[in-house]
Amino acid sequence: MTSPRKPRATDGSTGPATTASPPRPTRRTSGLEGTASLKDATAVVGIGQTAFARQLPESEKALACRAILAALADAGIAPAEVDAFASYTMEETDEVEVAKAIGAGDVTFFSKVGYGGGGSCATLAHLAAAITTGQATVGVAWRSRKRGSGPRPWKNTAVQLPTPAQWTRPFGLLRPVDEIAMLARRYMHAYGASRDHLFNVALACRNRANQNPAAIMYERPLTRDMYMTSRWISEPLCLFDNCLETDGALACVLVSAARARDCRHRPVYVHSVAQGLPAQHHGMVNYWNDDPLSGPAWTAARHLWKHADFGPEDVDVAQIYDAFTPLIPLSLEGYGFCDRGEGGAFTEGGALEIGGRLPLNTAGGGLSEAYVHGFNLITEGVRQLRGASTAQVPGAETCLVTAGEGVPTSAVLLRN
């Protein structure tokens, strides 16, 4: 594999210092000329998490603060130095309360990213942009959730019929699993994918969770017979095609590449980041696209690889969003690991296991570690590149982390 480039200087300098005033623009530009590159300009230097469980007694705010403080301790950075926050619009703990509770100083940047599972990697993108452009110096991203012991979002009938949903809810597509089941059925019909391919995904995630003491499914093996005889949730998706329902919180800390070299752990650089919202997108079901199976991953991937120094063939390990097993073959195709229609076959022969073509979700993912809107995929990506995973890929130097396919999404390439 080609060695990744070393981190670039982050001071923006291109030559000897000069006292001349910068020239005024004489024409309108595209907006891209002269902008700061995000490539390797920032790094994740701290990660933290709470326990994961079906039910935890603490509030979401308390869990969030525990995870953030753990991430700051991991980085060796005092809470008073935090001046940036990024989270999800679905996050019910806001930056005002979190900043007070952890003892942050003056905060100069804060943002929230939409679309739940699609927002995880975008929180890093927002912080990387803020730090690279001088809006902040120490950024914290987090997700806190009590989905295991809390209500299901789709049970709130008052919000069940926004305009797009008027064309789906009355016909039985009530839950995310129902919508993904319809996409899965189309995929299986069009390309010959089978339940055995979906089982390969579920098994790889469960095998890694069996090695991870923090995972809800630790030491709870999955067999093909268990999978094939389990109850339907929304045909063709069975119990083991669905993510867990989990309480828990996670966080990470970003700083500039220059500062990262002085932190406690080897820096994990944010090499490339992207968000993706395709034209005429309709969440989950993607009705209005020419090809409903070409979801947001395809849009995000084009931008992600355009700004990277390496391609899919150079990715050592991947953490791919797995709220439902069919999202894995769809994402494998979207991010360029195989051609259209080959995602199911890609999973064969232990390809997703340690030692396979693309080791996947090495802490267990949303299917078998915990479902916290994908943030645990970010922290596991960092552990892999630190060499600290419970299912370590030998010599891992690059990691792809993705957010939810089927909704406006995001992705990040991490590297040593």
DAPE-V645013 format. One record per residue. N is the residue number from 0. PSI is psi in whole degrees, 0 to 359 (none if undefined). OMEGA is omega in whole degrees, -180 to 180 (none if undefined). D_FIRST is the distance of its C-alpha to the first C-alpha in whole Angstrom. Layout:
[[N	PSI	OMEGA	D_FIRST] [N	PSI	OMEGA	D_FIRST]]
This chain:
[[0	140	178	0] [1	133	-179	4] [2	135	178	6] [3	156	179	9] [4	157	176	12] [5	157	179	15] [6	140	177	18] [7	160	173	20] [8	146	-176	24] [9	7	-178	26] [10	358	178	29] [11	3	-176	29] [12	146	178	30] [13	3	-179	29] [14	194	-179	32] [15	148	179	35] [16	149	178	37] [17	151	180	40] [18	2	-179	43] [19	143	177	44] [20	142	179	44] [21	141	180	41] [22	149	176	43] [23	146	179	44] [24	140	178	42] [25	354	179	44] [26	161	174	42] [27	140	-180	41] [28	175	-180	37] [29	350	-176	35] [30	355	-178	34] [31	334	-176	30] [32	130	174	31] [33	4	180	31] [34	153	180	30] [35	138	177	27] [36	139	176	24] [37	350	-173	23] [38	115	176	19] [39	17	-178	18] [40	341	179	22] [41	166	-180	23] [42	150	171	22] [43	124	-177	23] [44	354	179	25] [45	140	175	27] [46	150	179	27] [47	156	178	30] [48	160	172	32] [49	182	168	35] [50	159	172	36] [51	140	-180	36] [52	166	174	39] [53	328	-179	41] [54	124	175	43] [55	145	-175	43] [56	333	-176	46] [57	158	175	45] [58	165	177	45] [59	323	178	42] [60	314	180	43] [61	318	178	43] [62	318	179	40] [63	314	-178	38] [64	323	177	39] [65	315	-179	38] [66	318	-179	35] [67	314	179	35] [68	324	177	36] [69	320	179	34] [70	320	178	31] [71	320	177	33] [72	321	178	34] [73	324	180	30] [74	340	-175	29] [75	33	-178	32] [76	134	-179	34] [77	144	178	37] [78	327	-179	38] [79	344	179	41] [80	349	-179	38] [81	125	178	36] [82	14	178	37] [83	143	178	35] [84	146	172	35] [85	135	180	33] [86	195	-176	34] [87	154	173	35] [88	335	178	38] [89	354	178	39] [90	126	-177	39] [91	359	172	42] [92	118	-174	42] [93	164	-175	42] [94	333	179	41] [95	309	-179	44] [96	321	179	45] [97	315	-179	42] [98	317	178	42] [99	316	-174	46] [100	323	-178	45] [101	347	-179	42] [102	36	177	44] [103	159	175	41] [104	209	176	43] [105	132	-179	43] [106	128	-175	41] [107	357	177	40] [108	136	174	37] [109	142	-178	37] [110	161	175	36] [111	139	-177	36] [112	138	-176	34] [113	171	168	35] [114	34	167	35] [115	249	-176	34] [116	338	178	31] [117	351	-171	29] [118	350	-169	30] [119	302	-176	28] [120	334	179	25] [121	334	176	27] [122	322	176	29] [123	321	180	26] [124	316	-179	26] [125	316	179	29] [126	319	179	29] [127	319	179	26] [128	318	-179	28] [129	317	-178	31] [130	318	-178	30] [131	327	-179	28] [132	9	174	31] [133	13	179	33] [134	343	-178	35] [135	169	-180	34] [136	325	179	33] [137	115	-177	32] [138	145	177	31] [139	128	171	32] [140	145	-178	31] [141	163	170	32] [142	127	177	34] [143	135	-172	37] [144	138	173	38] [145	66	-179	41] [146	330	180	40] [147	318	-177	41] [148	356	-178	45] [149	183	-178	45] [150	159	174	46] [151	132	-176	44] [152	324	-175	44] [153	354	177	45] [154	346	179	48] [155	95	-174	49] [156	339	-179	51] [157	338	-179	52] [158	19	-176	49] [159	344	-173	48] [160	57	164	49] [161	166	-171	48] [162	310	-180	48] [163	323	-176	45] [164	344	177	46] [165	342	-179	49] [166	2	-179	48] [167	314	-175	46] [168	316	-178	48] [169	346	-178	51] [170	15	170	49] [171	359	177	48] [172	79	-171	44] [173	329	-174	45] [174	159	175	42] [175	321	-179	38] [176	327	179	38] [177	320	-179	40] [178	317	179	39] [179	328	177	35] [180	322	179	37] [181	317	176	38] [182	319	-179	35] [183	318	179	34] [184	318	178	37] [185	318	-180	36] [186	316	180	32] [187	320	179	34] [188	317	-174	36] [189	326	-169	34] [190	3	175	31] [191	14	175	32] [192	154	-174	31] [193	173	176	32] [194	333	175	33] [195	324	178	31] [196	319	177	28] [197	323	176	29] [198	321	178	30] [199	321	178	26] [200	309	-179	26] [201	320	-178	28] [202	317	-180	28] [203	316	179	24] [204	319	-180	25] [205	322	179	28] [206	321	179	27] [207	322	177	25] [208	327	179	28] [209	341	178	30] [210	355	-170	27] [211	106	-178	28] [212	339	-180	32] [213	348	-175	32] [214	144	176	31] [215	326	-179	34] [216	25	176	33] [217	132	179	33] [218	31	175	34] [219	87	-175	35] [220	157	175	34] [221	134	177	33] [222	163	179	34] [223	321	180	35] [224	318	176	38] [225	316	-178	38] [226	309	-173	36] [227	338	-178	38] [228	4	-180	42] [229	162	-175	41] [230	150	174	43] [231	142	169	42] [232	312	171	42] [233	101	-172	41] [234	131	14	41] [235	21	-178	38] [236	126	-179	37] [237	184	-178	38] [238	316	-173	38] [239	1	172	35] [240	357	-174	33] [241	147	178	34] [242	169	179	33] [243	167	170	35] [244	117	-163	38] [245	143	163	37] [246	142	177	39] [247	173	-180	36] [248	151	178	35] [249	160	179	31] [250	159	172	30] [251	160	-176	28] [252	131	177	28] [253	142	172	27] [254	176	176	27] [255	157	179	26] [256	323	-180	23] [257	314	180	25] [258	327	-176	28] [259	329	-178	25] [260	344	-179	24] [261	4	180	28] [262	179	-169	27] [263	328	-175	27] [264	161	174	24] [265	131	-178	20] [266	146	171	20] [267	107	-170	18] [268	140	172	18] [269	100	-172	19] [270	315	179	16] [271	144	180	18] [272	154	-180	21] [273	151	167	23] [274	160	-178	26] [275	122	174	27] [276	99	-175	31] [277	158	179	31] [278	140	176	35] [279	33	-179	38] [280	143	173	36] [281	113	-171	38] [282	132	176	37] [283	301	-174	35] [284	335	171	37] [285	39	-174	36] [286	320	-164	39] [287	357	177	39] [288	153	174	36] [289	323	178	36] [290	101	-178	34] [291	339	-179	34] [292	354	173	31] [293	85	-173	29] [294	192	-177	29] [295	335	179	28] [296	323	-179	24] [297	320	179	24] [298	313	179	26] [299	320	-176	23] [300	318	-180	20] [301	317	180	21] [302	321	-178	22] [303	308	-177	19] [304	332	179	16] [305	329	-176	18] [306	13	-178	18] [307	156	177	14] [308	2	179	12] [309	170	-176	9] [310	186	-178	10] [311	326	-179	11] [312	345	-178	8] [313	4	-179	6] [314	123	-177	9] [315	329	-177	9] [316	147	-178	13] [317	145	173	16] [318	97	-172	19] [319	131	-174	21] [320	128	-170	25] [321	50	174	27] [322	328	177	30] [323	144	-175	31] [324	323	-179	29] [325	340	180	29] [326	337	-179	27] [327	304	178	24] [328	324	177	24] [329	320	180	25] [330	323	177	22] [331	321	178	20] [332	315	-178	21] [333	321	-178	22] [334	8	168	18] [335	18	178	17] [336	342	177	15] [337	171	-179	18] [338	167	178	21] [339	130	178	25] [340	354	-176	26] [341	2	-176	24] [342	321	178	23] [343	310	-179	25] [344	331	179	24] [345	330	-175	21] [346	351	-174	22] [347	160	174	23] [348	28	179	22] [349	24	-176	21] [350	332	-176	18] [351	359	-179	19] [352	167	174	20] [353	129	-176	18] [354	353	179	16] [355	187	-177	16] [356	323	-178	14] [357	88	177	14] [358	135	-166	16] [359	139	169	18] [360	63	-165	21] [361	356	170	21] [362	354	-179	24] [363	343	177	26] [364	192	179	26] [365	338	-180	29] [366	328	-172	30] [367	346	174	30] [368	294	180	30] [369	152	175	32] [370	103	180	32] [371	52	180	32] [372	36	171	31] [373	358	-177	28] [374	332	178	28] [375	340	174	27] [376	325	177	23] [377	310	-177	23] [378	325	177	24] [379	325	175	22] [380	319	177	18] [381	316	179	19] [382	319	179	20] [383	316	-177	17] [384	346	170	15] [385	346	-174	18] [386	28	-173	18] [387	15	-179	21] [388	154	174	21] [389	346	175	24] [390	65	-171	21] [391	132	171	18] [392	118	-176	15] [393	129	175	13] [394	21	-178	11] [395	127	180	11] [396	343	-179	10] [397	145	-179	10] [398	131	170	13] [399	131	172	15] [400	131	179	19] [401	156	172	21] [402	189	-169	25] [403	129	170	28] [404	147	-177	28] [405	343	176	31] [406	162	175	32] [407	127	-162	31] [408	185	179	28] [409	163	-180	25] [410	157	178	21] [411	141	170	19] [412	122	177	15] [413	149	177	15] [414	160	174	13] [415	none	none	13]]
